[in-house]
């Protein structure tokens, strides 16, 4: 529990006009670790595969087990973040996943590593729904996409810098110290966020005055309402379908660069992660500004941006399929991720317009569930077909999935979005929010 002195200075800081950007800064660093702890083992996978005698299919299972467990937990995690302090959820899961990351440095078998990955998924599932919802609590529609973009920028930076650092440490000292160092950094950051991170004032007031607030709806009621919002369902399905290809890259690209082109662990960790997550440097900042500029006054334009940028995604897996040199491989991955990121960045601000404030974390959790179900399928399919078809061929078929995603968004835009936005605006007006 915070001391009175700590509560005074921290509450004064939280009351300042710039605090909403301090929240973004704090989440920038925890987002860095959230993604890095999730994918770091794939930067040193040749070492782990040798020490634990893993097959290609078992490597696919490592990511699929994480993503499918993450998917199962995400709706519950979002619902909890809508019911209790988002700050407590963020700090608690950051501390927990850091301890699990340290524990991963002590495993001695593939089965133990899979078990640790399941625990990591449970602890990390609570982070994104709570963190993106607290951003929406502190920011209005005029700055939400930019704020979300900065948080996602931190998540993108993690695999690049962390992947290169993990590869260098792995080359010189082995893979176990990598996990222990990351876990220790996470515990320090969890303490820092416990000191500085606070819920938004309006949300804190509702929690402290339950008699004046509406009773919380049951989870099945909340989920049912979300599923009866067609624009949300179709947009979630569209983003999830594209995640099928994204997690193929996250899981397999560093290992593919080592095996196919003879790169070192440090080189594959840096260049592979730069191509996969580096485009988010552009999409998270430029895409956030574009989304707010075009869509703050007209949310429908955010979905138009999603459709347009997904159309630009289509050719890059085909270039990857025919690439015979590292530069072409990296270029195709870079532009795939750039266009995909410019599209996806519009989804969260649009969710905030489609669902009530007290259900945002649940909505994000449901979306994460769909993303990770598809992502786990992509990672596992590569593991199954890698020896027969090859990674390039499997990823080269991703445009079929992207075309289905574009179709989902087009149907939502033309048939359901105006009605769903009007219904959400009317509900917000009745609630006085």
N, C-alpha and C positions, 0 to 999 in steps of 0.2 A: 504494500500500500504506500502511496506517495506521502511524504511528510508535508506539513502545512507550508513550509518555506518553498519546497519544490513545487507544490500545487500553485502557489502564488505566482512565481516567476514563469512557470510553464503556461498558466492560464493567461497571464498578461501577453506572452508571446502569441498564443493562439488567438487572442482578441485583435491582433494587429491586422491591417489591411493586406499585408504581404504574406500572411501566414499560409494562404492557399497555395502559394508557390513554394513555401518551405515544405509543405506536405508532399508536393511533387518531387522536390529534391530528395527527401527521405525515401520515397518509394522508388526513385531512380536507382539508388544503391541496393535496396533489397530486391528489386527486379533483376538487377545485374546478377546477384547470387541465385535467385530463383531459377533462372534459365541455365546458368553455368553449372550449378550442382546437378541439374537434370541431365545435361548432355556431356559433361566433362569426361565420362568414362569412354565415350566414343572417340575422343581425341587421343587416348592412350590405349585404344582397343587392341592393337597388335600385341602389346605387352600383357594385357589382361587375358587375351585369348591364349597366349602361350602359357602363362602361369596356371590358368584354370582349365586348360584344354577344352575350349569352347568350339563348337561347330558354328557354321554360318547360320543355321536355323536357330541355335541357342542365342546367338547375338540378336537375331530378330525378336526372339522371345523376351530378351531383356528390355527392349523398348516397348514391345507390345504389352508386356505385363505392367510396366509403369503406366502406359497411356490408358489401358482399359481399367485399371484400378482407379486412376485419376478420374476417368469418365464416370465410374460408378459413384465416386464420392462427391463429385462437383455439385450436383443439384442439392445435396444435403448441406454441403459447405456453404453454398450461396444462401440457402434458407436460414442457416444459423447466423450468417453475417447480417441478415436483415432483422434478426430478432435481438441480437446482443451487440455490445460495443465492437465496431469494426476494428478499432485500435487494438483491443485485446486479442482479437482473432489474428491480426497481422503479426503482432509481436510473438504470440504463442506459437504460431506455425513456423515462423522464421527460426526461433530457438529450437523447435523440435526437428525440423529438417536438417539443421546444422549438426545436431547430435547424430542423426541417422547417417549423414555424410561421413562423419568421423568413423562411425561403426563400419561403414563400407570398406574402409582402409584395412580392416582386420579379417575380411572373409577369406576362406581357403578353398571354396568350391563354387562351381557354377550355380548350384541350388541355393547356396547361401547368398550369392549375389542377387539372384532373382528375388529371394525373400527380402533383402534390403531394399531393392528397387520398389517392391510393393509398399513397404513402410514409407519410403520417400514419397511415393505417389499420394498416400493418404495424407501426409503432412503438408505437401505442397498444394493439394487440391483446394485448401482453404484460402490461399493467398490471393489469387487473381480476382475472384469475385469480391472479396473484401476490399482489396486495394483499388480496383477500378470504381467500385461503388463509393468509396470515401473521396475519390477524386471528383465524382459527380456531385457529392454532397457539398464540397467546398467551391465548386466552379459552376458558373451559369452556362447557358447554351453558347454564349459568345466566346468562351475560352475552353470549353470542355475537350474539343478535338485536339487542340494544341497541348493541353495538359496530359491527355491520354497519350499523345504522340511522344512527349518527353519521357513518360514512364516506360513506354515500349522501346524507346531509344536505349534506355538503360538495360532492358532485357536483351536487346540486340548486341550491345557492347560486351556483355558477359561472355558469350561463346567466343568472340573474336580475340579479345585480350586474354581471357581465361584459357581458351583453347591453345593459343600460342605458348602461354606460360606453362600450361599443363604438359604440352608436348616437350618443352625444353627440360622441365623438371623430370618428366618421364625418361627422356633420353639419358639424363645424368644420374638420377637417383631412384628411378622406378616409379610405378604408378601409385603406390600406397601413400607416400607423403603428399601427393597432390590432393587427395581427398581429405586428409587430416588438416592441411593448411586451410582449405576452403571452409571446412566445418568450424575451425577456430575463428576465422574472420566473421563468419555468420553469427556466432555467439556474441562477439563484440558489437556487431551491428544491432542485434536484437536488444541489447542493453541500451544502446543509443536511442533506438526508436521508443523504447519504454519511457525514456526521459522526455522526448520531444514531441512525439506524435499524439494528436488529440482528435476526437470526433468533431464533426461540424456542430456549431452551436445549436442549430434547430433540431438536429437529431438528438443531441445530448439533452435538450429540454424535454423532448418527447419521452426519453427513457426515464428522466427524473420525475415526470408528471404522468404516470400511467393512467391516472384517473381521467385525465383530459384527452387521452389518445384513444383511438379506436382499438378494440381488441384484435390481436394478431390473427390473421386467417390461418387455418390449417394448411399444411404443406400441400396436400392433395388439391385444395381449393386454389392455391396460388399456381401450382403447375397446370391445373385444368384451365385456368384463365389464360395462361401463357399459350397453351396449345390451341385455344380458341381465338388466338390473334394470328391470322394467316400470314401477315407480312413478317412477323417475328419468326414464325416456323419456317417459311421459305428462305428468309435471309440466313437463318441459322443453318439450314441444310446446305445452302450455297457455300458458305464459308467452310463448313465441315468437309464438303467434297474437295475443295481446294487443299485443305489440310492433309488429305490423302497423299498428295505429291510432296507437300512441304516436309512431312516427317520422313519420307523416303530420303530426302537430301540430308536432313539433320542427322539421321541415324547412320547413313551409309557413305556419304561423300568423302569424309576424311579417310576411311579405310579404302575406298575405291581409288583415291589418289595415290595411296601408298602401294597398293597392289598393281594398278594398271600403269603407273608412271614412275614408280620408284622414288617418290618424295620421302623425306624423313618425317618423323612424327611431328617435329616442330613446324616444318613446312606445311604438311597437310593440315595440322591443327590451325595454323594461321590462315593460309590461303583458302582452305575449305570453308572454315567458319566465316572468313571475310566475305566470300561469295554468297554464303547462305544468309548471314545475318547483317552483313555490312550495308546492303541496300536499305535496311530499316533506318540507317542514319539519315537518308534522304527522305524516305517515305514518312517516317514518324514526325519530322519537322515540317518539310514542305507539304506533305499530305495533310497534316493537321491544320496548317494555315489555310490550305485550299479548301478543306472541308468546312471550316468555320466561315470562311469568306463566302462560299457558295451556299451553304446549308443552314447557317444560323437562323436566317429568317424564313427559310423554306426547306424543311427536312426532306422533302421528296428529292431535292437535288443531290442529297448524299447518296441515295440509291442509284441515281443516274451516274454518279461518279464511280460507284462500285461496278456497274455494268460496263462502263467504258473501259476501265482499267483491266477488268477480267478479260475483255476482248483482246487487249494488248498482251495478256499472258500467253495466249494460245501458241504462238510460233516457237517459243524458246525451248520447250521440251523436244521439239523436232530438231532444232539445231544441236542440242545435247546428244540426241540419238546418233547423229552423223559426225560428231566432233572426234578428231583423231589426235589432238594435241591439248595440253593443259590449258593454254590461254582460251581456246574456244569453249572448252568445258566450263571454265570459270565465268566467261562472259555470258554464256547461256543461262547458267544458274543465277548470276547477278541480276540479269534483266527479268528473269522469271520472278525472282523474289521482290525486285523493285516494283514491278507492276502489281504483283499480288499484294504487297504492303500498302501501296497507294489506294488500292480498293478496300482492303480489310479495315483500314483505319476509320472508315466511315461507319462501320457496323456498330461500334459501341455507342457513339453519340446518337445514332438512330434508335438504338434500343432504349436509351434514356428518354426519348420522345414517345416511345410506344408503350412503356410500362410505368406504373406509379413509382414514386421515389422509394417507397418502403418495400418494393419488390425487385429493385435493380440487381442486387447481388444474386438473388435466385435466378433471374433471367440470364445473367452472365454465367452462373454456374451451369445452367442447362445448356447454354451455348458451348461452354468448355467441354461438357460431356459429349456432345455430338462431335466436336473437333477432334477429341482424343480417341473416340471410337474409330473414326475414319483414319486418323493418323496412325494408330496402332495397327490397323489393317494394312496400311501402306508399308510400314516397317517390316511386318511379318511376310507380306507377299514378296518383297525383295529377297528376304532370307530364304524363302522357299524356291524361288525361280532363279536366283543369282547364278547357280552353277550350270543351269541348262540354257537360260536365255541371256544372262548377263544383266548387270545393273543398268547399262545404257538403254537396252531395249525396253526393259520394264518401265523406266521413267519416261521413255519416249512415247508411251501410250497414254500419258496423263492428259493430253488435250481432249480426249473423249470425256473424261471426268469434268474438265473445266467447261466444256460445252453444256453439260447437264447443269452445272452451277449457274451459268449465264441464263439458261432457260428458267430456272427457279426465280431468279431476280426479276426477269422480264415479266413473268406472270404476276409476281407480287406488285410490281410497279403499276402495271396496267389494270389490274383487277381489284386489289385489296388495299393498297397503301393509303389512298385518300380517306377511305372509310375508317381504317384503323387509327390513323392520326387524329381524325375528328373525334372519334370515340374517346381516345386518350386525353385530348384537350378538354373535352366536356367533363370527364371524370376529375381532372385536375382542377377545373373551375369550381365544381361542386365541393371539392375538398378544401378549396381556398389555398392551393399551392401553386 
